[in-house]
Amino acid sequence: MRFVMFAAVLAACLSPSLSHATEKTFAVPTDDGYGMDDCLSEGNACAKLVADSWCQVKGMNHSVRFEVAAPEDITGSLSQDKVRPIAAPAYLITCQD
């Protein structure tokens, strides 16, 4: 009977429908002083390391995506009369718990 209970608990823990990974996307300006543009702009070898570090600083586990942000990604929630050009490009880093 213990084995059956153990197997049921193990199956419930490993079930993909029960695991909910949380994702959050952060807009990171390139002129923030951290030098992220050096790695992320050209997909250099350090890009994944920088994105993972950013996620960890924000309390997340690791990055799952990082890309250049389009202007509408940053100002998409504003009305058209409030939209203004972004002074410097930004990156979107999606982190997962």
Phi and psi in degrees as a GROMACS rama.xvg file:
@    title "Ramachandran Plot"
@    xaxis  label "Phi"
@    yaxis  label "Psi"
@TYPE xy
-61.9366  -40.0655  ARG-2
-62.1682  -41.4892  PHE-3
-63.513  -44.1409  VAL-4
-63.038  -44.0039  MET-5
-60.4137  -45.323  PHE-6
-63.561  -40.0044  ALA-7
-65.4359  -42.9126  ALA-8
-66.183  -42.4835  VAL-9
-63.1026  -43.9475  LEU-10
-62.7384  -39.8442  ALA-11
-65.9674  -37.1288  ALA-12
-71.1005  -33.8206  CYS-13
-90.117  -5.60825  LEU-14
-65.6694  126.657  SER-15
-64.9006  -25.1058  PRO-16
-71.8966  -18.4172  SER-17
-95.2658  -16.3453  LEU-18
-91.5006  118.853  SER-19
-116.131  99.9752  HIS-20
-79.0792  131.443  ALA-21
-89.3562  132.225  THR-22
-118.203  140.598  GLU-23
-135.464  141.144  LYS-24
-112.125  130.396  THR-25
-113.64  136.524  PHE-26
-92.6596  120.829  ALA-27
-117.709  114.924  VAL-28
-70.0965  145.201  PRO-29
-73.7312  -20.3043  THR-30
-97.2482  29.7947  ASP-31
-81.838  -4.41059  ASP-32
92.322  -2.18288  GLY-33
-92.6237  -7.13394  TYR-34
73.268  24.0133  GLY-35
-65.5958  -28.9914  MET-36
-60.7029  -32.7762  ASP-37
-58.6343  -38.2798  ASP-38
-93.3889  -41.9537  CYS-39
-78.6459  -27.3014  LEU-40
-63.173  -41.8332  SER-41
-112.493  12.9021  GLU-42
65.1007  33.8379  GLY-43
-59.2227  167.063  ASN-44
-58.9601  -26.684  ALA-45
-83.7161  -3.72078  CYS-46
-58.9933  -47.8312  ALA-47
-64.1436  -41.2305  LYS-48
-62.39  -44.0658  LEU-49
-65.3561  -44.3809  VAL-50
-64.6842  -42.6284  ALA-51
-61.7107  -41.9119  ASP-52
-63.3987  -41.6036  SER-53
-59.1636  -44.8555  TRP-54
-62.3861  -42.765  CYS-55
-65.3269  -36.8623  GLN-56
-63.6244  -32.1374  VAL-57
-86.8981  7.17966  LYS-58
86.0964  11.8538  GLY-59
-102.886  170.628  MET-60
-81.071  -56.3595  ASN-61
-158.458  169.454  HIS-62
-89.3482  146.498  SER-63
-114.598  -19.8748  VAL-64
-155.305  148.9  ARG-65
-151.386  137.257  PHE-66
-158.443  163.725  GLU-67
-71.0623  134.923  VAL-68
-83.7911  137.209  ALA-69
-80.3122  153.357  ALA-70
-54.7461  -36.9375  PRO-71
-70.6618  -18.8189  GLU-72
-67.5268  -31.5763  ASP-73
-90.6193  -40.292  ILE-74
-110.159  12.398  THR-75
-61.6511  -23.7147  GLY-76
-89.493  -3.21147  SER-77
-93.1279  153.635  LEU-78
-71.1281  159.453  SER-79
-60.0452  -32.1555  GLN-80
-72.8131  -12.3271  ASP-81
-103.569  -8.57918  LYS-82
-72.2917  131.711  VAL-83
-136.15  155.068  ARG-84
-61.4954  147.065  PRO-85
-79.3321  132.384  ILE-86
-64.2138  -39.4108  ALA-87
-136.347  152.726  ALA-88
-63.2724  160.102  PRO-89
-129.7  166.015  ALA-90
-120.957  148.496  TYR-91
-104.984  125.053  LEU-92
-118.002  118.471  ILE-93
-99.0632  122.889  THR-94
-110.462  154.251  CYS-95
-127.611  142.797  GLN-96
